[in-house]
């Protein structure tokens, strides 16, 4: 059966279609949210629409393709996530800085406590890894994985931009350096990569469980092996990413 036109556009393997669509959705959500600024109670709840709606779009995009090329999924996902962090996250981040300053302040205190409360690389690695591995495990669960991962990425990028816009409102001329530093940080790439590897493992698990619709050209045993190989690799890479992040923070002061 031929796929719908929506599926052809909302496809993680074709981020050149998906990224503009997500950008347009973000702009629409943003301007609708601006209209809610005078209704504080509703505006605080509305902020969650950013992460939920975009996560749903991402979930559909991951499972909309009939093909199963993990490398293309990987490249498309990485490109999409970096686009969300570099640009799309700015819109809910601005909204957060205006409507939820307490959330931004709390996030900043959490970052400071991690940087100052764990003086050794090993202790900091443990905290970072145990926090991130929850997302990695969730990413491995079919259907649930893309949704949880999408929400996590949007929330993270929103907080980063929220912190920057808070500095912007206080007339800090270097307000934009926060998101820029995160985008080019090597541990950002390795952390995202580990999540995507887990997500690919979840796709293989989904296919092995025979919920994909079409008959699989590979034996189920092979699909299970591929699924858990990707997952174990993602966990190992995530730990190395936490080690790299801890080293950059404690040894280089980044």
PyMOL commands that set and color helices and strands:
alter all, ss='L'
color gray80, all
select helices_A, chain A and resi 5-9+15-35+40-46+48-62+70-99+101-117+121-139+144-169+177-184+186-208+220-250
alter helices_A, ss='H'
color red, helices_A
deselect
rebuild
show_as cartoon
